[in-house]
Amino acid sequence: MSLTSVFLLLYFSLFTFLTTHSKPHLPSPYLSPTTIFPNYQNMLKSFKIFIYNPNTPFTFNSPSQSLFYTTLTLQDNAFVTQDAEQAHLFFVPFPSDLSTRSIARLIRGLRNDLPYWNRTLGADHFYLSCAGIGYESDRNLVELKKNSVQISCFPTPAGKFIPHKDISLPPLASSHSPTNKTKRFLGYARFNWLKESTLVNELSSDPEFLIESEPSDLNSYAERIASSKFCLFEYGGGDVSGIGEALRFGCVPAVLTDRPIQDLPFSDVLRWQEIAVFVERRGVGELKRVLARRCGDRHEKMRGLGVTASRHFVWNETPQPLDSFHTLLYQLWLRRHTIRYVRRESA
């Protein structure tokens, strides 16, 4: 076992002790606060991934995809095994710009040349695709889409995310440290966070909200977030990549949406209803009423839980405990129990 693995194991042993010996009524940002860390320890000790060798070197379009792939394929990564029989899951790497025809050919090769895909029809395999893979008629793509775990970017285009099995990558966030600031604004947003121009115009003229374009520097951007109670995002057209930073700086995300959001990062780890507010698109008046109800003690609780949860949104070139990379692996670990489908004969 590598020194990194030993350090992580000791870290989570201490964290588990503190968690399981604390009062059960204390608030937590986790869906399963009493089991997440024991399960995490088991992952650190046991989880093994087999990576199929790509035919040629390639790159990804998304920085978060690149970081995940680079970290997973590090030479000393204890999660990777060269013995496929020991693997819990199998990773199928391919570039972002690979055509659907080429992806189908790749899966056909795995099915014909190796035994592992056929054992579950791909249910114990996972792949990276920022935009997601749609529904196709080709058998190989059908099995990949229906059975394998897709890791896509957040937000994933409509119709390309299956909630019970797929995972979304949290966006990259800045490395600035959070600061405790007086909350001068009810809400903050950048123009590209919101899609509807009418909404932007109404909020821009409201003194309780600060709506601006790209800040001049990261320090001023951090100051704006830290001095606001809520950070406004519009799901389905607006840029939601700042949600992790908002959590980190104690600005509760308020997400405008007209439908349930199924591809939230770490949705089977975090209690999103406790760290963010989801508001239907009904105009500025309704938005202000909803946010006003969340002020006071409720807001402070959400802010604190959000800051705690934000550690999972941090990407590191060298993986650290509880960061994005390890939390993504934990989600994969939760999906290691696969259904053994009855093998179908090809037409």
Disulfide bonds with the S-S distance in Angstrom:
Cys130-Cys153 1.97
Cys231-Cys251 2.26
